[in-house]
Amino acid sequence: MLNRTYTEMLKEKDLIFEIFQYARQLAAEIGRDQVYDFSLGNPSVPAPECVNQTITDLVSSMDPLALHGYSPGLGIPEVKADIVRDLNQRYGSSYSPANLLMTAGAAGALAHALRAVSNPGEEIITFAPCFSEYKPYVEGAGLKLTILPADTESFQINFQALTDSLNENVAAVLINSPNNPSGIVYSTDTVRRLASILEEKEKEYGHPIYLISDEPYRDILFKGVDGPYIANLYRNTLTCYSYSKSLSLPGERIGYLAVNPDCAMGDRIIELCPQISRTTGHNGAPALFQRTVALTAGQFADLPVYEENMELLYQTLTEYGYRCVKPGGTFYMFPRSLEPDSIAFCKYAREKYHLMLVPGDIFGCPGHFRIAYCVPTDRVKAALPIFKALAQDYAGC
Ligand SMILES: Cc1ncc(COP(=O)(O)O)c(C=O)c1O
């Protein structure tokens, strides 16, 4: 018999993918330049040349059996040594290779982090707006996901909702900064306040409350923005990182889980990871790309182009009357929709103007829409009159 859970999941629509497919089909019919597609969070800049060069060097210089063989379950030791050296230099942290698990992207890191610090039936708290995949990630681990309402004025943490919701059954709080979909970065004040609430509750409940910090956009941080390294501010932090966005390698599935050296039972968490890999079929991150990211540590794709796109959109859209909290990073922004029903708003934009936007409902925050501006800057410029016409339609209502 087919699995009931996954059969049920088939009924849930993947709205982002549907919008993207619609855009593709429309582009084939009427031409790509007539479609303004801001639906998908796929990097728009290529991996830097050093990635290609490193792969070429590895393939030509290493024994293929060693290069392409199974990697140790926790990752290749010299790779982890290079990565922690870079991390410690950049953030003043004190990771050792033993604190790291190499994973298939941030998704792989989250799968391990969630399972390592919880038991089925326990609760994971996160904040709207949040990545739509958190539901399958958390529920797939047998856990209950609670999405707390957003502070829509700032998209920093809604602390009232957090203190009202924390309880003994909460195994971890899951955060994502810089944030998909809002582009907001949690400030030092926000993270300190979060840390102090969690520390107080840990004492009250007599067990750790882990902070799972999902950071695939950590390196897409705009100039002058206060974006602290979160693990430095809360000891029980598990950091999930990915090279999907920073090196534009989403298809290569490479990232890591870093357990703070001072984390409660940190050694045991790492010890459990290979057992989690066995049950999830993860079984080691891709070997060639482990070596590649280690040898290119500290290098990035052309990330400043995202800030250029953001400034262009933010300045122009706010002039046209859109209300938006200014992003501090990522390649997303999350303005208020021009009618309360953001699904209807995005449908109108799509059908009348061929402008592909994603309604905030799927991120747990209706009344807003996501613009994924990881597109060439000339496409951003071409879309500005379209956003203007859309705003004028609603101004006339
Ligand atoms: C917030 C967030 N977390 C996790 C992921 C998964 O990242 P990866 O593709 O590196 O597994 C994504 C991907 O878009 C994301 O936006």
Ligand as a Chemical Component Dictionary entry (heavy atoms), coordinates in Angstrom:
data_LIG
# 
_chem_comp.id                   LIG 
_chem_comp.type                 NON-POLYMER 
_chem_comp.pdbx_formal_charge   0 
_chem_comp.three_letter_code    LIG 
# 
loop_
_chem_comp_atom.comp_id 
_chem_comp_atom.atom_id 
_chem_comp_atom.alt_atom_id 
_chem_comp_atom.type_symbol 
_chem_comp_atom.charge 
_chem_comp_atom.model_Cartn_x 
_chem_comp_atom.model_Cartn_y 
_chem_comp_atom.model_Cartn_z 
_chem_comp_atom.pdbx_ordinal 
LIG C1 C1 C 0 15.561 29.565 4.585  1  
LIG C2 C2 C 0 16.078 28.391 3.840  2  
LIG N1 N1 N 0 16.503 27.337 4.537  3  
LIG C3 C3 C 0 16.988 26.240 3.930  4  
LIG C4 C4 C 0 17.067 26.172 2.555  5  
LIG C5 C5 C 0 17.615 24.943 1.922  6  
LIG O1 O1 O 0 18.903 25.226 1.461  7  
LIG P1 P1 P 0 19.742 24.169 0.604  8  
LIG O2 O2 O 0 19.184 24.206 -0.771 9  
LIG O3 O3 O 0 21.112 24.619 0.677  10 
LIG O4 O4 O 0 19.527 22.846 1.233  11 
LIG C6 C6 C 0 16.641 27.254 1.775  12 
LIG C7 C7 C 0 16.693 27.197 0.315  13 
LIG O5 O5 O 0 16.236 28.038 -0.404 14 
LIG C8 C8 C 0 16.128 28.400 2.441  15 
LIG O6 O6 O 0 15.695 29.476 1.762  16 
# 
loop_
_chem_comp_bond.comp_id 
_chem_comp_bond.atom_id_1 
_chem_comp_bond.atom_id_2 
_chem_comp_bond.value_order 
_chem_comp_bond.pdbx_ordinal 
LIG C1 C2 SING 1  
LIG C2 N1 SING 2  
LIG C2 C8 DOUB 3  
LIG N1 C3 DOUB 4  
LIG C3 C4 SING 5  
LIG C4 C5 SING 6  
LIG C4 C6 DOUB 7  
LIG C5 O1 SING 8  
LIG O1 P1 SING 9  
LIG P1 O2 DOUB 10 
LIG P1 O3 SING 11 
LIG P1 O4 SING 12 
LIG C6 C7 SING 13 
LIG C6 C8 SING 14 
LIG C7 O5 DOUB 15 
LIG C8 O6 SING 16 
# 
